[in-house]
Amino acid sequence: NNIYIQAIYNQYLGCRDEARADLENFLLHRVGVGEHANIGAEIKRKIEEVAKYEGVLSTMNNLFAQEAAPSPQPTDDTV
């Protein structure tokens, strides 16, 4: 069962990191988001997405803290 919890945790962690990367890209490279007519709405949406995943990760840590909380696992795509 713990492997399922770890896998789910890693999925949410990846989603959170992807949303954070998108947000950073919107904030730093506005030229690259020309297809988004309302950049403010996109930034707001990404902040809300990050918050959602942070909440899920926090909840998982609280629920499973007594049995060694899940931790991020390294991926094979590291250089």
Secondary structure as UniProt FT lines:
FT   HELIX           2..28
FT   HELIX           30..33
FT   TURN            34..35
FT   HELIX           39..64
FT   HELIX           65..67
FT   TURN            76..77
//
